[in-house]
Amino acid sequence: MLEELRITGLGVIEDTTLPLTGGMNVITGETGAGKTMVVTGLGLLFGGRADAGRVRADPGRAVVEGRLRLTEPTATAVHTRIADAGGETDDDGAVLLSRTVTVEGRSRAHVGGRSMPVAMLSEIGDQVLAVHGQSDQLRLLRPAEQRAALDRFGGPEHEKLLESLREAYSQWRRVSDDLADRRRNARERNQEADLLRLGLDEITRVDPQPGEDDELKAEAQRLEHAEGLRVAAQTAQQCVAGGAEAADETPDAASLLGTARRTLEAQAGVDRVLGDLAARLEEAATLVTDVAAELSAYLASLDADPARLQTVYERRAALRGLTRKYADDVDGVIAWAERARTRLSELDTSDELLDELDRERQRLAGEVAELAGRLSAARREAATRFAEQVSVELAGLAMPHARIEVAVLPRPAGRAEPTLTVGGVEVGVGPDGADEVELRLLAHPGAPALPLQRGASGGELSRVMLAIEVVFAGSGGPPTLVFDEVDAGVGGQAAVEIGRRLARLARTHQVLVVTHLPQVAAFADRHLVVAKDTGGAVTTSGVRVVEDTERARELARMLAGLPDSDLGIAHAEELLAVAARERRG
């Protein structure tokens, strides 16, 4: 759960901390006090889009910080991802998150003490938090969102089937597009292929080898300076090991080292220091002997053949001819040739290849049609269960006679998307299958089943949204749920039922609710109030926890706008007592 949220410099909030608890947390306050900024801060903390216009001019940046403590199975996945990215969890298992936004629009994120891309906050947010507001209700009116809701309800096996379809669809479209492009642009492809073949033929005749240009350059230098190299190596070899041309009276290095070693060894019994130095001289003599042998080998390998030098010049000229046309060096020429061979295979428009691609396209089309048929059947089965469970929840939300229907319909053919025959019917097919899903509301017996966008009022839509979330919560989902005034347009008994359902959700999830309804706020385990301070030159807001008498006064304000009314406080206390009995029950 989210244990603590601190917001600084965001909108009307100058600096405030929200201590949160498990269970149900409600946030209330006067209109314009800054309740929305709390939800905005949550959005920023979990990777939402930054709006520089909401940053206070003083101090010129907004900072949102949060302490997250997770339980299994979410904890392992999130902690592993953070560790892989270089972040750390606290000793007690908590994770610190922060997001900073400046007035210039620059944004920074930190996770587990390390700077991270903002996308990391978003990735964590997808696993730990779900935010539902009035905009989410509007999204629920879209057919694509309704289909996604049904797929989410379908469970892991359903999602695996959907993923298999998406993968097969992607392969089918890729092969289909490739085949169409090869047929449509055959002439241009053949012209490009001819040019590539000319280049490959030239490179193949020269047959460059990796690093060959550097090796030839070094060999040319040795051949051009062969005499000077020979004299230098020969002189050095004579100095360290002697030779026929060295003067008889001039001792070589190896002989001198041998004499020095023997002299010290003769006195090693008197002083061990000289014995140690003698051993080091022996090592030096061995090294000098090795150098002398390598110098002899070097002298034997020196080649001053003018014919070889001419061959090297010609080979380097041939390689330069390639590097002028295809790349900066020989390795680049070899890489160009590899890319050209790959591109040639892509440009192939032979009848054999086209026939092969056409067969693969048809095979994949059959696989997509088969998977789409299975997915349609799975959706119809899930739609029945989904409708029943949501209808049960609506009965408990003061809509006892309302029912939800979920229609799974074939997607009409003839649109911009491709068509296939699925279950004997020609339908349009996309990456999500061949179905259109529509949530319909029967407001009362005898009423027609109308799409949500036509058949549901604002209050009814709020309750449908909450009923769907309660159903989803029973099958897992993120551990923290945020509801931003989803009770708009609701009152009376329906408001009490919404509070009861949110309290039920809070038994298995952390629930954060921004509400204007006292019937909902009464069910909270923790009540936070956002209050404005207009005492200074600039209006600011802060958040405080209210309990006991203060909480009753806040509910009285919400009930009648009279926080000091004895009658209002009495009504508030009665509402709190009812809610407390409901929670205990």
Summary of the structure (lengths in Angstrom):
residues: 585
radius of gyration: 39.8
end to end distance: 24.2
largest distance: 127.1
contacts: 1830
relative contact order: 0.12
helix: 57%
strand: 18%
